[in-house]
Amino acid sequence: MEYAWYLKKLPGGEWEDIRYRYGRGDTVRVISGTFEGLWGTVDSVVCQKSYDYPDEVSPGYHIALEDGKWVTLRWDQVV
């Protein structure tokens, strides 16, 4: 397997993607992109195209924003 900084080997030999820091129900703040500054709640963990990066498939989250919108954002757009 090729080295990737975001992969962590678990005791059972499986690999975990550490870019996923949040789970369903966690409150997050958007730190970049169109929705920067808004708060939201994680609904699900995904690996797909996102609102601000429509041509790129990457790990991310479906998020219900405080203004009522639902968006898909990359893992590095939220804290």
N, C-alpha and C positions, 0 to 999 in steps of 0.2 A: 504494500500500500504506500502511496506517495504521501509525504509529510504535509500536513495541513495544521496550522496553528490552532484552529478552532476545534480539533478533535482530541478527545481525552479518552484514553483506554480505561475501561472499567475493570474491576477485579475478575469478573467472569469472562474477560476476553472480548467483550462487545465494545463498540465505540459510541461515544456520546458527543453530539454537536453542542458545544458550550455557548454558541451564539444565542441559543434560546434561554434567556434568563427569567422569563416570566411565564405564568400559566393563567388559565381561565380564572377570571375574577380579580386579577391583580390590577391595581390602579397605576397608570403610567402617564408620563408627560412627554409630549412630542418635542424633540429638540432640533429638528431640521425639516426642511421641506415646506410644502404648502400649508400644513396644519401646525407649524411651529408655535409653541406656547400653549396649545390646548391640552387639556387633560382628557383621559379616556380610560375605559376598562377593557382589558383583554378578553376577547370571546374565545379565540382559538389560535393555535400555533399552526402556521402554514409554510409551504415552500412554493411560492408562485410569484407572478408579476405583481408589482405594487403601484399605488397611485402615482407616485413621483418618479418611478423607474419602470415604465410600461414595456420596455424592450428587454428587460433583464429578469430572469427567474432567480430568486434568492430567498433565504429563510426570513420569516417575518411573522406578523400577527394580524388577525382580524380584530379591529378595535372599534368599540362604540364610543364616539367622542361625546364630550359634555354638551355640544351644541345639537346633538341628535343624529349626526351623520355617522354612517358606518364606513370605514376605510380599511384598506390593507396597506400596512407600512412595513418597511424593512426592519430587521432586528436592530440596526444601528441608528434608527431614527427615534428611538424611545428610551427613556430611563425611568 
